[in-house]
Amino acid sequence: MTGNRVTSNIQGMAETVRIAALSEIPVGSSHEVTAAGRVIALFNVDGTLYALDGVCPHAGGPLGQGQLDGCVVTCPWHGWQFDVTTGQHCLTEAIRHSSFPVIVEGDDVLVELP
């Protein structure tokens, strides 16, 4: 699922990386991809794509392999849950997981990484 398109923004030190084809990410699905040395969890919630750091902060579980229920993903290892639209942990307000902006250009799904 990873691609080779990378653009960088020197001023903000961000890079935009192609991580998937839109056609590979059906509504209601979660996917794990690797881009620019990072694991990214990609989610399609009602046609809108969201990206979180793919490594659960609890014990390193694979969030992109978790069950997506509406906008909540459940880590398959220990059940931690996050709102994929914000990265907010569902029980502990103090925990917010890293999220990344997603851009869709035609069939290309791009993510902006710091």
Kinemage of the C-alpha trace (Angstrom):
@kinemage 1
@onewidth
@group {chain A} dominant
@subgroup {mainchain}
@vectorlist {calphas} color= white
{ca met a 1} P 0.000 0.000 0.000
{ca thr a 2} L 2.896 2.386 0.354
{ca gly a 3} L 3.831 4.579 -2.533
{ca asn a 4} L 6.814 6.599 -3.557
{ca arg a 5} L 5.426 10.115 -3.736
{ca val a 6} L 7.086 12.345 -1.150
{ca thr a 7} L 7.085 16.116 -0.979
{ca ser a 8} L 8.615 18.171 1.775
{ca asn a 9} L 7.916 21.528 3.303
{ca ile a 10} L 11.318 22.789 4.414
{ca gln a 11} L 9.881 25.681 6.417
{ca gly a 12} L 7.645 23.459 8.562
{ca met a 13} L 9.831 20.366 8.155
{ca ala a 14} L 6.744 18.348 7.249
{ca glu a 15} L 6.605 15.851 4.435
{ca thr a 16} L 3.633 14.638 2.464
{ca val a 17} L 3.769 10.933 1.669
{ca arg a 18} L 1.493 8.769 -0.471
{ca ile a 19} L 0.374 5.889 1.737
{ca ala a 20} L -2.443 4.181 -0.162
{ca ala a 21} L -4.946 4.254 -2.962
{ca leu a 22} L -8.395 5.470 -1.960
{ca ser a 23} L -9.890 2.384 -3.594
{ca glu a 24} L -7.966 0.216 -1.079
{ca ile a 25} L -9.627 1.844 1.948
{ca pro a 26} L -13.369 1.054 1.984
{ca val a 27} L -15.784 2.822 4.325
{ca gly a 28} L -15.627 1.385 7.863
{ca ser a 29} L -12.153 -0.079 7.488
{ca ser a 30} L -8.861 0.303 9.298
{ca his a 31} L -5.451 -0.317 7.749
{ca glu a 32} L -1.835 -0.343 8.816
{ca val a 33} L 0.748 1.162 6.496
{ca thr a 34} L 4.405 2.097 6.795
{ca ala a 35} L 5.581 5.448 5.471
{ca ala a 36} L 8.787 7.399 6.013
{ca gly a 37} L 9.889 4.938 8.690
{ca arg a 38} L 6.645 5.257 10.662
{ca val a 39} L 3.713 2.947 11.225
{ca ile a 40} L 0.498 4.766 10.318
{ca ala a 41} L -3.030 3.622 11.165
{ca leu a 42} L -5.449 4.742 8.464
{ca phe a 43} L -9.231 4.757 8.983
{ca asn a 44} L -12.225 5.430 6.727
{ca val a 45} L -15.140 6.799 8.752
{ca asp a 46} L -18.195 7.408 6.563
{ca gly a 47} L -15.996 8.336 3.598
{ca thr a 48} L -13.599 10.605 5.492
{ca leu a 49} L -10.045 9.372 6.077
{ca tyr a 50} L -8.125 9.813 9.326
{ca ala a 51} L -4.576 8.870 10.251
{ca leu a 52} L -3.087 8.165 13.677
{ca asp a 53} L 0.308 7.004 14.803
{ca gly a 54} L -0.067 3.266 14.277
{ca val a 55} L 1.590 2.239 17.538
{ca cys a 56} L -0.695 2.174 20.582
{ca pro a 57} L 0.872 4.179 23.440
{ca his a 58} L -0.176 1.555 25.995
{ca ala a 59} L 1.975 -1.403 24.949
{ca gly a 60} L 2.888 -0.865 21.305
{ca gly a 61} L -0.092 -2.670 19.793
{ca pro a 62} L -1.012 -2.234 16.100
{ca leu a 63} L -3.874 0.295 16.002
{ca gly a 64} L -4.254 -0.118 12.246
{ca gln a 65} L -5.191 -3.739 12.839
{ca gly a 66} L -7.824 -2.771 15.396
{ca gln a 67} L -11.585 -2.995 15.081
{ca leu a 68} L -13.209 0.246 13.905
{ca asp a 69} L -16.695 0.895 15.295
{ca gly a 70} L -17.993 4.213 14.026
{ca cys a 71} L -15.139 6.590 14.804
{ca val a 72} L -13.635 4.496 17.623
{ca val a 73} L -10.782 2.060 17.090
{ca thr a 74} L -10.011 -0.638 19.653
{ca cys a 75} L -6.405 -1.780 19.945
{ca pro a 76} L -6.327 -5.554 19.347
{ca trp a 77} L -3.779 -6.183 22.094
{ca his a 78} L -5.340 -4.747 25.260
{ca gly a 79} L -8.520 -2.960 24.235
{ca trp a 80} L -7.462 0.668 24.511
{ca gln a 81} L -9.879 2.803 22.498
{ca phe a 82} L -9.308 6.033 20.604
{ca asp a 83} L -11.526 8.408 18.637
{ca val a 84} L -9.800 8.291 15.253
{ca thr a 85} L -11.082 11.764 14.319
{ca thr a 86} L -9.096 13.405 17.129
{ca gly a 87} L -6.739 10.809 18.630
{ca gln a 88} L -8.482 11.247 21.987
{ca his a 89} L -8.426 8.216 24.300
{ca cys a 90} L -12.009 7.232 25.075
{ca leu a 91} L -11.625 6.924 28.860
{ca thr a 92} L -8.696 9.128 29.857
{ca glu a 93} L -8.928 12.770 28.874
{ca ala a 94} L -5.197 13.297 29.449
{ca ile a 95} L -4.272 10.834 26.664
{ca arg a 96} L -4.390 12.090 23.088
{ca his a 97} L -2.621 10.008 20.456
{ca ser a 98} L -0.732 11.625 17.571
{ca ser a 99} L -2.792 12.233 14.460
{ca phe a 100} L -1.763 13.358 10.988
{ca pro a 101} L -3.572 15.380 8.307
{ca val a 102} L -4.828 13.290 5.378
{ca ile a 103} L -5.115 14.604 1.828
{ca val a 104} L -6.950 12.811 -0.972
{ca glu a 105} L -5.921 13.675 -4.540
{ca gly a 106} L -7.855 11.568 -7.015
{ca asp a 107} L -7.173 7.982 -5.921
{ca asp a 108} L -4.014 8.915 -3.976
{ca val a 109} L -4.165 9.037 -0.183
{ca leu a 110} L -1.445 11.255 1.251
{ca val a 111} L -0.512 11.945 4.849
{ca glu a 112} L 1.420 14.904 6.225
{ca leu a 113} L 4.128 13.745 8.613
{ca pro a 114} L 6.128 16.053 10.874
